[in-house]
């Protein structure tokens, strides 16, 4: 099973959008797909189950081909729309990379061709006082897909994130430009600037007017 970890230059840059796009692309190629959203914050209480659910995780469930339970897709669902490690610290709990890796390992029972894992926040978001997403990605042994939120300042954010991923000993499979500012000027020029400076394949551009990539 080919596994990719989706990270972004910031929170709110379209990681779920790109994750669903990749799931749909794989499905169109006849591949079986699953997805994993280990940690989600800003969740809402589901009226039927009375449990917190993430809109991002629900979007992934809708886009994948295989049938997983919500709990298999989203291991930790938090109500506050703040950094997950801070939300958990309020209840004297913490996220452990090993537990998240166990959640991923559980998915190996599915005979999927592609697994898309969506992170929370950006690349260096802490899981706890000692660990970040780096520990999870290295434990899983997967490649990274970088989502660049195209807006003013994106070149600096993208280059710093790409450098950090590679400095941490992880491989960028590719990067995607996702326009999140409808009024951004010189979009094509920004993409060209990034193409020459990010040492990883360019996977494409998603324009602002694409509202949904779910099937």
Secondary structure, DSSP 8 states (H G I E B T S, - for coil): -EEEEEEESSTTSSHHHHHHHHHHHHHHTT--EEEE--EE-S-EE-TTT-SEE-HHHHHHHHH-SS---HHHH-SEE-SSSS-HHHHHHTTT----HHHHHHHHHHGGGS--SEEEEE-SSSTT-BSSSS-BHHHHHHHHT-EEEEEEEESTTHHHHHHHHHHHHHHTT--EEEEEEEE--TT-S-HHHHHHHHHTTSSS-EEEEE-TT------
